Amino acid sequence: MKGNAGNGIQNRTQVVASSSQIDSNDDTNITTLPIDLPADGHPRVIFASPCSGSSATIQFTERILRAHGYNISHGGQPILKKPKEILEKAKELFRAKMDREPTLQETLGEAFAFYNERAMKNGKIVLFKINNPSHEVLNSLNQLGTKFAYTYRSNVLDRAICASRDCFTKGRLGHPVHANGTEADACFNRRQHSSDDILLANFSDTRALIAQMEEWEIKDERTKNHYKSLYDPAKALAYEDLFRFEYTDSEYIFKQSVEAWCAFLQTFGDIKVPTVERVLLAYRNSRPPRSPYEETIYNFDDVKKTFEGSKFNDYLSR
């Protein structure tokens, strides 16, 4: 299914985009080796669903790749941004090749090739995340010889809490509230709020909550298998397995997390254990214990009652 990255890239028109069109989240605190690895023309893409810890995962992926000597251009989730300038240039390039107007998905596919060209022109490798790409987008990425990784959130209750507080489900699961129960409208912007204003998830339909959690579990397993040929021989790793080291000083768990990151990023390059250890060590045991669900779910008693007898009941005792 993967295409030859060399085909087409050298023949494509080189175009320079403004720096605001693709983020470069350089972290001056990253431990790095001298950047001496050439841009190989292969984008690095992480498959991840919303509220699966993908923001943290892509940030650490960038740190680890930089520490290995790769010059990374971190693009976040370009499909969500759809910058007008990039899409117009992508349409222009598509018309030149196919002599017709592209569909939106064809335009997006062409845009990724454009992002990749820009990164290569600047000696960089573009890194971004994606969720449920269309055939056209996936075909474009394969033609670029894209290297993939896959992550998910195994604790679907945590995912539901995140989705509710970020308003990703548009109220179907619930909505964010302040500690006193009044509805909040911060949604995704809550992440920029101070820690003194903690928003809770208020699940309006706890039966629908269980149904959604079950649906996510089934879909995660299905899509993980569906994309296996793309990220193989790397392993699909849960967010929890990758980041367990942040909550404990255990040497055993730290080594498990290092092994998990090496397996997760296996297709992204020659990932070395000592380098991964050095990057993760700065963040070992850096987070406080997780808050109990009583402090993150506003109507916890309703959720607890609904979960009784279900396979999700054990979540509440963790």
C-alpha positions in Angstrom: 0.0 0.0 0.0 2.9 2.3 0.6 4.2 4.2 -2.4 7.7 5.0 -3.4 8.7 8.3 -1.8 11.1 9.1 -4.5 8.5 9.2 -7.2 6.9 12.5 -7.8 8.7 14.5 -5.2 11.6 15.8 -7.3 9.2 16.7 -10.1 6.9 18.8 -8.0 7.0 22.6 -8.0 8.9 23.9 -5.0 6.8 26.6 -3.2 7.6 28.5 -0.1 4.8 29.0 2.4 4.7 31.6 5.2 5.9 30.4 8.6 2.4 31.0 10.1 0.9 28.3 7.8 2.5 25.4 9.6 3.5 25.4 13.3 7.1 24.9 14.3 6.8 24.2 18.1 10.5 24.3 18.8 11.3 23.5 22.4 14.5 25.1 23.6 14.6 22.8 26.5 14.8 19.7 24.4 18.0 17.7 24.8 19.4 17.4 21.3 22.2 16.0 19.4 23.7 18.1 16.6 21.2 18.1 13.7 23.1 16.2 11.1 20.5 13.8 9.6 19.3 14.9 6.2 15.6 15.5 5.5 14.5 12.2 3.9 11.3 13.5 2.4 9.1 11.1 4.4 6.5 12.7 6.7 6.0 11.2 10.1 2.3 10.8 10.9 0.6 9.7 14.2 -2.8 8.2 13.9 -4.8 9.4 17.0 -8.4 10.0 17.9 -9.5 13.2 19.7 -9.0 13.2 23.5 -6.5 10.3 23.2 -3.5 12.3 24.6 -2.4 13.0 21.1 -1.1 16.5 21.9 1.3 15.2 24.5 2.3 12.3 22.3 3.3 14.4 19.4 5.2 16.8 21.6 7.3 13.9 23.1 7.7 12.4 19.7 9.2 15.7 18.5 11.5 15.8 21.5 12.7 12.2 20.9 13.2 12.7 17.1 15.1 16.0 17.7 17.3 14.2 20.3 18.2 11.7 17.6 19.4 14.5 15.3 16.3 15.0 13.1 15.2 18.5 12.2 11.5 18.5 12.8 8.7 20.7 11.6 5.7 20.0 13.9 2.5 20.7 12.1 -0.1 19.7 14.7 -3.3 18.5 12.9 -3.3 20.3 9.5 -6.7 18.9 8.4 -8.4 20.8 11.2 -6.7 24.1 10.3 -7.4 24.1 6.5 -5.4 27.4 5.9 -6.8 29.1 2.9 -3.4 29.9 1.4 -2.3 26.3 1.5 -5.6 25.0 0.1 -5.5 27.5 -2.8 -2.0 26.4 -3.7 -3.0 22.8 -3.4 -5.9 23.3 -5.8 -3.6 25.0 -8.3 -1.1 22.1 -8.2 -3.9 19.6 -8.6 -5.4 21.4 -11.6 -2.0 21.5 -13.3 -1.7 17.7 -12.9 -5.3 16.6 -13.6 -6.8 19.5 -15.6 -10.0 19.5 -13.5 -11.2 20.9 -10.2 -10.3 18.8 -7.2 -12.7 17.6 -4.5 -12.1 18.8 -0.9 -10.4 15.5 0.0 -8.2 15.6 -3.1 -7.3 19.2 -2.2 -6.3 18.0 1.3 -4.2 15.2 -0.1 -2.4 17.7 -2.3 -1.9 20.0 0.6 0.0 17.4 2.6 2.4 17.0 -0.4 2.8 20.8 -0.3 3.5 20.8 3.4 6.1 18.1 2.8 7.8 20.0 0.1 8.1 23.1 2.3 9.6 21.1 5.1 12.2 19.5 2.7 13.1 22.9 1.2 14.0 24.0 4.8 15.9 20.7 5.5 13.1 19.5 7.8 10.9 16.4 8.3 7.2 17.3 8.8 5.5 15.7 11.8 1.7 15.8 12.4 -1.2 13.8 13.6 -4.3 12.6 11.8 -7.6 10.9 12.6 -9.7 8.8 10.2 -8.2 10.1 6.9 -10.1 9.7 3.6 -8.9 7.5 0.8 -7.6 10.5 -1.1 -5.6 11.8 1.8 -4.2 8.4 2.7 -3.2 7.8 -0.9 -1.3 11.1 -1.0 0.5 10.2 2.2 1.4 6.8 0.9 2.8 8.3 -2.3 5.1 10.4 -0.1 6.4 7.3 1.7 5.0 8.5 5.0 6.0 6.7 8.1 3.2 6.0 10.5 2.6 5.4 14.2 -0.6 4.6 16.0 -1.8 5.6 19.5 -5.1 5.4 21.4 -6.5 5.9 24.9 -7.2 2.6 26.6 -9.2 4.3 29.4 -12.3 5.3 27.6 -13.8 6.9 30.7 -10.9 9.4 30.7 -11.5 10.0 27.0 -15.2 10.6 27.7 -14.4 13.1 30.5 -12.0 14.9 28.1 -14.5 14.9 25.3 -17.2 16.3 27.5 -15.0 19.1 28.9 -13.7 20.0 25.5 -17.3 20.0 24.0 -16.1 17.5 21.3 -19.4 15.6 21.4 -21.5 18.8 21.1 -23.5 18.1 24.2 -24.5 14.5 23.3 -22.4 13.0 26.1 -22.4 16.0 28.5 -20.9 19.4 29.0 -18.3 21.1 31.2 -19.4 22.7 34.4 -17.8 24.7 37.2 -17.4 23.1 40.6 -20.7 24.7 41.7 -22.6 23.1 38.8 -23.0 26.2 36.5 -22.3 25.5 32.9 -19.0 26.6 31.4 -18.3 27.6 27.9 -14.6 27.4 27.7 -14.6 24.0 26.0 -11.2 23.3 24.3 -9.9 26.6 25.6 -10.2 25.2 29.1 -6.6 24.0 28.6 -5.4 27.5 28.9 -7.3 28.2 32.1 -5.6 28.4 35.5 -5.5 25.3 37.7 -7.7 27.1 40.2 -10.7 27.0 37.8 -11.0 23.2 37.3 -13.9 22.3 35.0 -15.8 19.0 35.6 -17.6 16.7 33.2 -21.4 16.6 33.7 -22.8 13.6 31.9 -26.5 14.3 31.1 -27.2 10.7 29.9 -25.2 8.1 31.7 -26.6 5.3 29.6 -25.4 7.1 26.5 -22.0 7.4 28.2 -21.7 3.6 28.5 -22.8 3.2 24.9 -20.2 5.7 23.7 -17.4 4.1 25.7 -18.3 0.7 24.2 -18.4 2.1 20.7 -14.9 3.7 21.2 -13.4 0.4 22.3 -14.8 -1.4 19.3 -13.7 1.3 16.9 -10.2 1.6 18.4 -9.6 -2.1 17.9 -11.0 -2.1 14.4 -9.0 0.9 13.2 -5.8 -0.3 14.9 -6.1 -3.5 12.9 -7.1 -1.6 9.7 -4.0 0.5 9.7 -1.6 -2.2 11.0 0.0 -2.6 7.6 1.0 1.1 7.6 2.7 1.3 11.0 4.0 -2.3 11.2 6.5 -3.4 12.6 5.9 -0.7 15.2 3.4 -1.4 17.9 0.1 0.5 18.5 0.6 1.8 22.1 -1.9 3.3 24.5 -1.4 6.8 25.9 -1.3 5.3 29.3 1.6 2.9 28.5 3.6 5.7 26.9 3.2 8.2 29.8 3.1 6.0 33.0 6.6 7.2 33.8 5.4 10.7 34.5 3.5 9.6 37.6 6.0 7.5 39.5 9.7 7.2 40.3 9.7 3.5 39.8 12.7 2.3 37.8 10.7 -0.7 36.5 7.9 1.5 35.1 10.4 4.0 33.6 12.1 1.2 31.7 8.7 -0.1 30.5 7.8 3.4 29.2 11.2 3.7 27.4 10.5 0.3 25.8 7.0 1.4 24.8 8.3 4.6 23.2 10.9 2.7 21.2 8.3 0.2 20.0 5.8 3.0 19.2 8.4 5.0 17.1 10.1 2.0 15.5 9.1 3.1 11.9 10.1 6.7 12.4 13.9 6.2 12.4 16.8 4.4 14.1 15.4 4.9 17.6 18.0 4.3 20.3 17.2 3.3 23.9 19.8 5.5 25.6 18.5 8.6 23.7 14.9 7.9 24.6 16.0 7.4 28.2 17.7 10.7 28.3 14.6 12.5 26.9 12.1 10.9 29.2 14.3 11.2 32.3 13.7 15.0 32.6 10.0 14.3 33.0 10.1 11.2 35.2 7.8 11.5 38.2 6.9 15.1 37.1 3.2 14.9 37.6 1.1 14.7 40.7 -1.2 11.7 41.3 -4.3 11.6 39.2 -7.4 13.2 40.7 -10.1 10.8 41.8 -13.2 10.7 39.6 -15.3 12.2 42.3 -13.3 15.4 41.6 -13.6 15.3 37.8 -17.2 14.1 37.2 -19.8 16.5 38.5 -22.6 13.9 38.7 -20.3 11.1 39.9 -23.1 9.3 41.9 -25.2 9.0 38.8 -22.3 7.6 36.8 -21.4 5.2 39.6 -25.0 3.9 39.8 -25.2 3.3 36.0 -21.8 1.6 35.9 -22.8 -1.0 38.5 -22.7 -4.4 37.0 -21.1 -3.2 33.8 -17.5 -3.9 32.6 -16.6 -0.3 33.3 -17.4 -0.5 37.0 -13.7 -1.2 37.8 -12.7 2.2 36.4 -14.3 4.0 39.3 -12.2 2.2 41.9 -8.8 2.9 40.2 
